[in-house]
Amino acid sequence: MKTATVIADTLLRITGAIQIVLGLLFWTGNALNLIPLHILSGLVLVLSLWVLAILAALAGVNRGFVALAIVWGFIVPILGLTQTQLLPGPAHWVIEVLHLIVGLAAIGMGQGLARRIKQVRTPVLQAS
């Protein structure tokens, strides 16, 4: 379980960094031809989040947090793939900011799951 956690956590971190860099490029009107890479990287990020959620559930991490991460994993691509159709016009920046917040939350949840898995799997020795 430790190896799977490290791999999923590393993938989450790498794809998260890619997502942020690409997102900043898109916001500045650059590299729009890389949107398919952004989508693919986002899907890998979500799969990593789900793997961490499953591993967390197996490790006994709080079920509510695990369930939230799984549901959040559905929200990320739904919002990402439909965002161009939401609130078109001058107020579309609201959807772009929401997309950023939802993505950052997914990264944070994955990091939180990985941390909790490691805490559960490595019990702290207590002094007698």
N, C-alpha and C positions, 0 to 999 in steps of 0.2 A: 504494500500500500504506500510505503514511503516513496518508492521510485515513481509510481504513478502520480502521486501528489506533486513531487518536484517537477515532473515533466509537464503536467497540466498547469501548474503555477508559472513555470517558465514560459510556456506558450501564451498564457494569459498576459504576462508582462510584455513579451515581445510584440504580440498583436495589439496590445493596448497602446504601446509607444508608436507603432505604425499608424494606428487609427488617429492618434492625436496629431502626428506630423501631417498626415494626408488631409485631415480635417482643416488644419490651419492653412494648408496650401489651397484647398477648395474655397475657404472663406475669403482668401485674397484674390480669387479668380484665376489661380494657377493650377496647372496639372490636372485639369478636369478629365483628361483622357485616362487618368488612373482611378476613376470611380469604380470600375469593376474590381480592381485590386482592393479598394476600400471595402467593398461588399464582401469579397472573399475573406479578407482578413477579419472582418466583423463576424462572419459565420464561424471562423476558427475560434475567435474569442468566445462566442456563445457556447460552442461545443466544449471548450476548456472550462467554462463556468459550470456547465452541466456535469462534466466529469468530476470536478471538485465537489459539486453538490452531492453526487452519488457517493463519492468517497467519504464525505463528511457524514452522510446518513449512516454509512457502514461503521464509521468511527464513533457514532453516538453523539454527534454534534446536535445542538438544539434543532428539533424538527421544523419549528416555525421559520428559522433562518434558512434552512435547507429548502423549504417549500417556497419561500420568497425568492430565493436565487433561481429556482427552476421557473417560476412564473415570470420573473424579470428577464430570463433568457428568451422567453417568447415575445416580450414587449420590445426588446431591442431591435430584432430584425423587422418586426411589423412596423414600428415607427420609422426605422431607417429606410425601408423599401417603399413606404408610402409618403414620406415627408414632402416630396415635391408637389404632391396633390393637396397638402394640408395648408390652409390659410395662405393661398397665393396672393401675391401683391406685396405692397410695401411692409406689411406686418409679418412677412414670412420669416423674418429674423427670429421671431419668438419660437417658431418650430425648430430652427437651427440651434438655438440655445437649449431648448428642451432636449433635442437629440444629443447634444454634447453632455448635458447633465445625466441623461439616462445611460449613456455609454460610460461615463466616469463612475457612475454608481455601480454598473456591472463589473467594472474593473475592481472597484473597492470591495464589492461583495465577494468576488473571487479571492482577493487577497485575505479577506476576513475568514473565509472558509478554510483556506490553506493554513492560516495561522492557528485556527481552532483544531484542525486535524492534527497538526504537529503538537499542540498542547495536550490533546487527548492521548495521542500515541506515545508521548514522552511524559509519564507521570513524574511529578515533583516529589522527591524524597522528603519526608517529614522527620524532623528530629523528635526522639522519644522523650 
